[in-house]
Amino acid sequence: MRRAREGGFTLIEMMIALGAMGFLIAGATLVAIAAARGGHSATDRANLQGSARTGIDVIASELQLAGLGLPKTLAIPYFSRTGGDCGTPVLQVASLDYRWEWAVSTAGNTAAGTISVVTSPKIRLGSDIAIKAGEWVYLYQSAKAVGGTGGAWGHGFVHVKADRAAGGNTVTVDATNFSTVQTAFDLGQTELSSSTTYIGHQPVMLRSRLTKIYVKCTAGSNVGSVFVSDGISEYPVAANVEVQPLAKADASIGAAKNDVVGLRFRFLVDQKDSTGATNPDGITDDQNGDHIIDYNDLVTDPTVAPLDLTMVTGIEVLIRARGEQVSQSATDYRYQDYVRVVTLPNIRTSTTVPYVFIDADGL
Protein backbone atom coordinates (compact mmCIF):
# COMPACT_ATOMS: atom_id res chain seq x y z
CA MET A 1 0.00 0.00 0.00
CA ARG A 2 1.45 3.47 -1.01
CA ARG A 3 2.34 5.75 1.88
CA ALA A 4 0.83 9.27 1.89
CA ARG A 5 3.17 12.03 0.69
CA GLU A 6 4.98 13.71 3.59
CA GLY A 7 4.54 17.53 3.94
CA GLY A 8 7.42 20.03 3.17
CA PHE A 9 9.30 21.70 0.31
CA THR A 10 11.54 20.19 -2.22
CA LEU A 11 15.13 21.37 -2.59
CA ILE A 12 14.27 23.29 -5.75
CA GLU A 13 11.42 25.09 -4.03
CA MET A 14 13.69 26.06 -1.14
CA MET A 15 16.31 27.47 -3.52
CA ILE A 16 13.70 29.52 -5.35
CA ALA A 17 12.32 30.90 -2.05
CA LEU A 18 15.78 31.77 -0.74
CA GLY A 19 16.66 33.50 -4.01
CA ALA A 20 13.49 35.58 -3.92
CA MET A 21 14.13 36.49 -0.29
CA GLY A 22 17.69 37.51 -1.16
CA PHE A 23 16.42 39.86 -3.87
CA LEU A 24 13.97 41.39 -1.41
CA ILE A 25 16.64 41.88 1.25
CA ALA A 26 19.05 43.39 -1.29
CA GLY A 27 16.38 45.78 -2.51
CA ALA A 28 15.49 46.83 1.01
CA THR A 29 19.18 47.35 1.80
CA LEU A 30 19.66 49.56 -1.26
CA VAL A 31 16.62 51.60 -0.31
CA ALA A 32 17.96 52.02 3.24
CA ILE A 33 21.40 53.06 1.95
CA ALA A 34 19.87 55.57 -0.46
CA ALA A 35 17.70 57.00 2.32
CA ALA A 36 20.73 57.27 4.62
CA ARG A 37 22.74 58.98 1.91
CA GLY A 38 19.86 61.29 1.16
CA GLY A 39 19.56 62.14 4.84
CA HIS A 40 23.30 62.75 5.04
CA SER A 41 23.18 64.98 1.96
CA ALA A 42 20.24 66.93 3.37
CA THR A 43 22.07 67.35 6.68
CA ASP A 44 25.23 68.37 4.84
CA ARG A 45 23.34 70.96 2.79
CA ALA A 46 21.65 72.29 5.90
CA ASN A 47 25.00 72.61 7.68
CA LEU A 48 26.50 74.38 4.68
CA GLN A 49 23.59 76.78 4.47
CA GLY A 50 23.61 77.53 8.18
CA SER A 51 27.36 78.15 8.33
CA ALA A 52 27.58 80.25 5.17
CA ARG A 53 24.48 82.33 5.95
CA THR A 54 25.75 83.05 9.45
CA GLY A 55 29.09 84.08 8.01
CA ILE A 56 27.44 86.40 5.49
CA ASP A 57 25.32 87.98 8.25
CA VAL A 58 28.33 88.64 10.52
CA ILE A 59 30.44 90.07 7.70
CA ALA A 60 27.57 92.25 6.47
CA SER A 61 27.09 93.76 9.94
CA GLU A 62 30.79 94.64 10.09
CA LEU A 63 30.81 96.16 6.61
CA GLN A 64 27.76 98.32 7.30
CA LEU A 65 29.71 100.04 10.12
CA ALA A 66 32.67 100.83 7.85
CA GLY A 67 33.53 104.53 7.89
CA LEU A 68 31.32 105.49 10.85
CA GLY A 69 32.74 108.81 12.04
CA LEU A 70 35.76 108.56 9.75
CA PRO A 71 36.87 110.27 6.56
CA LYS A 72 36.78 108.05 3.49
CA THR A 73 40.58 107.79 3.53
CA LEU A 74 40.41 105.64 6.67
CA ALA A 75 37.11 103.77 6.20
CA ILE A 76 38.69 100.83 4.34
CA PRO A 77 42.34 100.83 5.39
CA TYR A 78 43.36 97.70 3.50
CA PHE A 79 42.35 95.25 0.80
CA SER A 80 44.31 92.58 -1.04
CA ARG A 81 42.61 90.33 -3.58
CA THR A 82 45.10 87.46 -3.23
CA GLY A 83 47.30 88.45 -0.28
CA GLY A 84 45.79 86.09 2.29
CA ASP A 85 46.28 82.43 3.08
CA CYS A 86 46.63 80.33 -0.13
CA GLY A 87 45.75 83.27 -2.35
CA THR A 88 42.52 84.27 -0.62
CA PRO A 89 41.50 87.92 -0.10
CA VAL A 90 41.99 90.04 3.02
CA LEU A 91 39.74 93.01 3.78
CA GLN A 92 39.97 95.48 6.67
CA VAL A 93 37.28 98.03 7.56
CA ALA A 94 37.24 100.65 10.31
CA SER A 95 34.70 102.54 12.40
CA LEU A 96 34.62 104.63 15.57
CA ASP A 97 32.93 103.93 18.89
CA TYR A 98 31.61 107.28 20.08
CA ARG A 99 30.50 106.00 23.48
CA TRP A 100 33.86 106.93 25.03
CA GLU A 101 36.20 109.85 24.45
CA TRP A 102 39.33 110.70 26.42
CA ALA A 103 41.23 114.01 26.37
CA VAL A 104 44.89 113.10 25.92
CA SER A 105 48.35 114.54 25.45
CA THR A 106 50.75 113.18 22.84
CA ALA A 107 54.46 113.75 22.35
CA GLY A 108 55.56 114.65 18.82
CA ASN A 109 53.53 114.14 15.69
CA THR A 110 53.61 110.34 15.58
CA ALA A 111 52.07 109.50 18.97
CA ALA A 112 54.61 106.72 19.39
CA GLY A 113 55.22 105.26 22.83
CA THR A 114 53.00 106.69 25.55
CA ILE A 115 49.77 108.67 25.44
CA SER A 116 48.88 110.53 28.63
CA VAL A 117 45.21 110.58 29.59
CA VAL A 118 44.35 114.10 30.71
CA THR A 119 40.72 113.57 31.73
CA SER A 120 38.35 110.69 32.15
CA PRO A 121 35.97 109.95 29.26
CA LYS A 122 33.91 112.92 28.18
CA ILE A 123 31.34 110.86 26.26
CA ARG A 124 30.56 107.52 27.82
CA LEU A 125 28.00 104.97 28.87
CA GLY A 126 28.55 104.34 32.55
CA SER A 127 32.04 104.77 33.93
CA ASP A 128 35.54 104.64 32.50
CA ILE A 129 36.51 101.37 30.82
CA ALA A 130 39.66 99.34 30.36
CA ILE A 131 41.52 99.32 27.04
CA LYS A 132 43.03 95.99 26.06
CA ALA A 133 46.31 95.24 24.32
CA GLY A 134 45.60 94.57 20.65
CA GLU A 135 42.84 97.17 20.37
CA TRP A 136 43.08 100.10 18.02
CA VAL A 137 42.30 103.62 19.23
CA TYR A 138 41.74 106.71 17.14
CA LEU A 139 43.51 110.02 17.83
CA TYR A 140 42.31 113.40 16.64
CA GLN A 141 43.75 116.87 17.15
CA SER A 142 42.85 120.36 15.93
CA ALA A 143 44.64 123.46 17.15
CA LYS A 144 43.45 126.04 14.66
CA ALA A 145 41.96 129.25 16.02
CA VAL A 146 38.80 130.82 14.65
CA GLY A 147 39.69 132.62 11.43
CA GLY A 148 43.34 131.70 11.88
CA THR A 149 45.78 129.60 9.96
CA GLY A 150 48.34 127.00 10.88
CA GLY A 151 48.32 125.02 14.07
CA ALA A 152 48.61 121.31 14.66
CA TRP A 153 46.23 119.01 12.89
CA GLY A 154 46.13 115.32 12.65
CA HIS A 155 44.27 112.05 13.05
CA GLY A 156 44.91 108.36 12.73
CA PHE A 157 44.75 104.92 14.30
CA VAL A 158 47.26 103.64 16.79
CA HIS A 159 47.69 100.08 18.07
CA VAL A 160 47.54 99.50 21.84
CA LYS A 161 50.59 97.62 23.10
CA ALA A 162 49.66 96.91 26.73
CA ASP A 163 46.49 96.69 28.82
CA ARG A 164 45.28 99.95 30.35
CA ALA A 165 43.03 99.52 33.38
CA ALA A 166 39.92 101.66 33.83
CA GLY A 167 41.05 105.01 35.25
CA GLY A 168 44.66 104.53 34.14
CA ASN A 169 46.73 107.62 33.36
CA THR A 170 48.64 106.30 30.34
CA VAL A 171 48.10 104.19 27.25
CA THR A 172 51.11 102.40 25.79
CA VAL A 173 51.01 102.06 22.02
CA ASP A 174 53.13 100.57 19.28
CA ALA A 175 55.35 103.04 17.45
CA THR A 176 53.69 104.70 14.42
CA ASN A 177 51.37 101.78 13.70
CA PHE A 178 48.29 103.86 12.98
CA SER A 179 47.03 101.33 10.45
CA THR A 180 48.26 99.32 7.53
CA VAL A 181 48.63 102.43 5.42
CA GLN A 182 48.87 105.43 7.76
CA THR A 183 52.17 106.10 9.51
CA ALA A 184 51.96 109.75 10.55
CA PHE A 185 49.72 111.70 12.87
CA ASP A 186 49.63 115.04 11.03
CA LEU A 187 47.42 114.22 8.04
CA GLY A 188 45.58 117.42 7.16
CA GLN A 189 42.68 119.42 8.55
CA THR A 190 40.22 119.11 5.68
CA GLU A 191 39.45 115.50 6.48
CA LEU A 192 37.78 116.14 9.82
CA SER A 193 35.63 119.24 9.66
CA SER A 194 33.10 120.81 7.35
CA SER A 195 34.30 124.27 8.38
CA THR A 196 37.62 126.05 7.96
CA THR A 197 37.02 128.40 10.89
CA TYR A 198 36.40 126.85 14.25
CA ILE A 199 38.15 126.83 17.60
CA GLY A 200 40.98 124.50 18.47
CA HIS A 201 40.46 121.08 19.93
CA GLN A 202 42.70 119.37 22.43
CA PRO A 203 43.89 115.96 21.24
CA VAL A 204 41.30 113.30 21.98
CA MET A 205 41.30 109.52 21.84
CA LEU A 206 38.30 107.40 20.91
CA ARG A 207 37.77 103.68 20.83
CA SER A 208 37.77 102.30 17.32
CA ARG A 209 37.18 99.02 15.63
CA LEU A 210 39.41 97.75 12.84
CA THR A 211 37.89 94.52 11.58
CA LYS A 212 39.89 92.11 9.45
CA ILE A 213 38.09 89.48 7.34
CA TYR A 214 40.12 86.59 5.94
CA VAL A 215 40.43 82.82 5.41
CA LYS A 216 42.65 80.26 7.12
CA CYS A 217 43.54 77.33 4.91
CA THR A 218 47.10 76.22 5.69
CA ALA A 219 47.71 76.09 9.44
CA GLY A 220 46.13 76.38 12.87
CA SER A 221 42.68 75.44 14.05
CA ASN A 222 39.52 75.69 11.94
CA VAL A 223 41.42 75.33 8.67
CA GLY A 224 39.12 76.11 5.74
CA SER A 225 37.11 78.69 7.67
CA VAL A 226 36.37 82.39 7.20
CA PHE A 227 37.56 84.44 10.18
CA VAL A 228 36.79 87.87 11.59
CA SER A 229 39.31 89.58 13.89
CA ASP A 230 39.08 92.84 15.83
CA GLY A 231 42.73 92.90 16.92
CA ILE A 232 42.06 91.28 20.30
CA SER A 233 40.44 88.05 19.26
CA GLU A 234 39.59 86.14 16.12
CA TYR A 235 36.69 83.82 15.55
CA PRO A 236 35.44 81.67 12.67
CA VAL A 237 32.15 82.74 11.08
CA ALA A 238 31.87 80.17 8.25
CA ALA A 239 33.38 76.68 8.05
CA ASN A 240 34.25 74.33 5.18
CA VAL A 241 34.78 76.96 2.51
CA GLU A 242 36.42 76.09 -0.80
CA VAL A 243 40.20 76.55 -0.62
CA GLN A 244 41.22 74.76 -3.84
CA PRO A 245 42.21 76.88 -6.88
CA LEU A 246 39.72 77.03 -9.72
CA ALA A 247 40.54 74.70 -12.62
CA LYS A 248 39.12 77.28 -15.03
CA ALA A 249 37.86 80.84 -14.93
CA ASP A 250 34.36 81.56 -13.64
CA ALA A 251 33.04 84.69 -15.33
CA SER A 252 29.82 84.65 -13.27
CA ILE A 253 31.78 85.73 -10.19
CA GLY A 254 34.63 87.50 -11.96
CA ALA A 255 37.14 84.81 -10.98
CA ALA A 256 40.19 83.82 -13.03
CA LYS A 257 41.75 80.39 -13.34
CA ASN A 258 43.64 79.41 -10.15
CA ASP A 259 41.70 81.92 -8.02
CA VAL A 260 40.57 80.59 -4.64
CA VAL A 261 36.94 81.54 -4.11
CA GLY A 262 36.03 80.26 -0.67
CA LEU A 263 35.76 83.96 0.22
CA ARG A 264 35.50 86.61 -2.43
CA PHE A 265 34.85 90.35 -2.54
CA ARG A 266 33.78 92.56 -5.43
CA PHE A 267 33.06 96.27 -5.23
CA LEU A 268 30.71 99.00 -6.35
CA VAL A 269 32.61 102.25 -6.81
CA ASP A 270 32.08 105.97 -7.27
CA GLN A 271 34.89 107.20 -9.52
CA LYS A 272 33.15 109.49 -12.00
CA ASP A 273 30.53 112.21 -11.98
CA SER A 274 27.57 112.49 -14.36
CA THR A 275 29.76 113.96 -17.11
CA GLY A 276 32.16 111.03 -17.04
CA ALA A 277 34.97 113.02 -15.45
CA THR A 278 37.02 111.44 -12.69
CA ASN A 279 35.30 113.19 -9.82
CA PRO A 280 33.43 111.10 -7.20
CA ASP A 281 29.98 112.62 -6.78
CA GLY A 282 28.45 110.34 -4.16
CA ILE A 283 26.63 108.17 -6.72
CA THR A 284 27.65 104.61 -7.59
CA ASP A 285 29.02 104.35 -11.13
CA ASP A 286 27.03 102.58 -13.83
CA GLN A 287 29.97 100.70 -15.36
CA ASN A 288 28.22 99.31 -18.45
CA GLY A 289 25.85 102.20 -19.16
CA ASP A 290 22.59 100.26 -18.83
CA HIS A 291 21.20 102.70 -16.22
CA ILE A 292 20.89 99.89 -13.69
CA ILE A 293 23.24 99.27 -10.78
CA ASP A 294 23.64 95.51 -10.59
CA TYR A 295 26.22 92.71 -10.64
CA ASN A 296 27.55 93.93 -13.97
CA ASP A 297 28.82 97.09 -12.26
CA LEU A 298 31.05 95.28 -9.76
CA VAL A 299 34.84 95.56 -10.00
CA THR A 300 37.23 92.92 -8.69
CA ASP A 301 39.98 95.13 -7.26
CA PRO A 302 39.46 98.78 -6.29
CA THR A 303 43.14 99.22 -5.41
CA VAL A 304 44.13 99.16 -9.09
CA ALA A 305 44.53 102.64 -10.60
CA PRO A 306 42.64 104.73 -11.48
CA LEU A 307 40.47 103.37 -8.66
CA ASP A 308 41.27 103.42 -4.95
CA LEU A 309 39.61 102.33 -1.71
CA THR A 310 38.15 105.81 -1.05
CA MET A 311 35.74 105.27 -3.98
CA VAL A 312 34.01 102.14 -2.64
CA THR A 313 30.24 102.45 -2.11
CA GLY A 314 29.27 98.79 -1.74
CA ILE A 315 30.84 95.36 -1.36
CA GLU A 316 29.66 92.03 -2.69
CA VAL A 317 30.54 89.17 -0.35
CA LEU A 318 30.65 85.61 -1.69
CA ILE A 319 31.22 82.51 0.45
CA ARG A 320 31.58 79.23 -1.43
CA ALA A 321 30.80 76.41 1.01
CA ARG A 322 32.14 72.94 0.25
CA GLY A 323 30.06 69.83 0.95
CA GLU A 324 30.63 66.09 0.70
CA GLN A 325 32.49 64.36 -2.12
CA VAL A 326 30.48 63.76 -5.27
CA SER A 327 31.42 60.07 -5.07
CA GLN A 328 33.75 57.83 -3.11
CA SER A 329 36.33 57.83 -5.90
CA ALA A 330 35.98 61.45 -7.02
CA THR A 331 38.15 64.28 -5.77
CA ASP A 332 35.53 66.90 -6.63
CA TYR A 333 33.16 68.22 -3.98
CA ARG A 334 29.71 69.65 -4.06
CA TYR A 335 29.61 73.37 -3.30
CA GLN A 336 27.10 76.13 -2.83
CA ASP A 337 27.62 79.88 -3.30
CA TYR A 338 26.10 82.40 -0.91
CA VAL A 339 26.24 86.00 -2.10
CA ARG A 340 25.16 89.34 -0.70
CA VAL A 341 25.82 92.92 -1.78
CA VAL A 342 26.28 95.22 1.22
CA THR A 343 25.91 98.98 0.84
CA LEU A 344 28.20 101.21 2.91
CA PRO A 345 26.03 104.04 4.23
CA ASN A 346 28.74 105.58 6.42
CA ILE A 347 31.29 106.18 3.65
CA ARG A 348 30.99 109.58 2.01
CA THR A 349 32.80 109.28 -1.32
CA SER A 350 32.11 112.81 -2.59
CA THR A 351 34.20 114.52 0.10
CA THR A 352 36.84 113.80 2.72
CA VAL A 353 34.51 115.12 5.42
CA PRO A 354 32.81 112.23 7.26
CA TYR A 355 29.06 112.15 7.86
CA VAL A 356 29.75 112.37 11.60
CA PHE A 357 32.69 114.42 12.79
CA ILE A 358 34.15 115.82 16.00
CA ASP A 359 33.93 119.52 16.77
CA ALA A 360 35.17 121.54 19.73
CA ASP A 361 32.45 120.16 21.98
CA GLY A 362 32.81 116.53 20.99
CA LEU A 363 30.40 115.17 18.41
Residue, then its C-alpha position, 0 to 999 in steps of 0.5 A: m500500500r502506497r504511503a501518503r506524501e509527507g509535507g514540506f518543500t523540495l530542494i528546488e522550491m527552497m532554492i527559489a524561495l531563498g533567491a526571492m528572499g535575497f532579492l527582497i533583502a538586497g532591494a530593502t538594503l539599497v533603499a535604506i542606503a539611499a535613504a541614509r545617503g539622502g539624509h546625510s546629503a540633506t544634513d550636509r546641505a543644511n549645515l552648509q547653508g547655516s554656516a555660510r548664511t551666518g558668516i554672510d550675516v556677521i560680515a555684512s554687519e561689520l561692513q555696514l559700520a565701515g567709515l562710521g565717524l571717519p573720513k573716506t581715507l580711513a574707512i577701508p584701510y586695506f584690501s588685497r585680492t590674493g594676499g591672504d592664506c593660499g591666495t585668498p583675499v583680506l579686507q579690513v574696515a574701520s569705524l569709531d565707537y563714540r561712546w567713550e572719548w578721552a582728552v589726551s596729550t601726545a608727544g611729537n607728531t607720531a604719537a609713538g610710545t605713551i599717550s597721557v590721559v588728561t581727563s576721564p571719558k567725556i562721552r561715555l555709557g557708565s564709567d571709564i573702561a579698560i583698554k586691552a592690548g591689541e585694540w586700536v584707538y583713534l587720535y584726533q587733534s585740531a589746534k586752529a583758532v577761529g579765522g586763523t591759519g596754521g596750528a597742529w592738525g592730525h588724526g589716525f589709528v594707533h595700536v595699543k601695546a599693553d592693557r590699560a586699566a579703567g582710570g589709568n593715566t597712560v596708554t602704551v602704544d606701538a610706534t607709528n602703527f596707525s594702520t596698515v597704510q597710515t604712519a603719521f599723525d599730522l594728516g591734514q585738517t580738511e578730512l575732519s571738519s566741514s568748516t575752515t574756521y572753528i576753535g581748536h580742539q585738544p587731542v582726543m582719543l576714541r575707541s575704534r574698531l578695525t575689523k579684518i576678514y580673511v580665510k585660514c587654509t594652511a595652518g592652525s585650528n579651523v582650517g578652511s574657515v572664514f575668520v573675523s578679527d578685531g585685533i584682540s580676538e579672532y573667531p570663525v564665522a563660516a566653516n568648510v569653505e572652498v580653498q582649492p584653486l579654480a581649474k578654469a575661470d568663472a566669469s559669473i563671479g569674476a574669478a580667473k583660473n587658479d583663483v581661490v573663491g572660498l571667500r571673495f569680494r567685489f566692489l561697487v565704486d564711485q569714480k566718475d561724476s555724471t559727465g564722465a569726469t574722474n570726480p566722485d559725486g556720491i553716486t555709484d558708477d554705472q559701469n556698463g551704461d545700462h542705467i541699472i546698478d547691478y552685478n555687472d557694475l562690480v569691479t574685482d579690485p578697487t586698489v588698481a589705478p585709477l580706482d582706490l579704496t576711497m571710492v568704494t560704495g558697496i561690497e559684494v561678499l561671496i562665500r563658497a561652502r564645500g560639501e561632501q564628495v560627489s562620489q567615493s572615488a571622485t576628488d571633486y566636492r559639491y559646493q554652494d555659493y552664498v552672495r550678498v551685496v552690502t551697501l556702505p552708508n557711512i562712507r561719504t565718497s564725494t568729500t573727505v569730510p565724514y558724515v559724523f565728525i568731531d567739533a570743539d564740543g565733541l560730536 
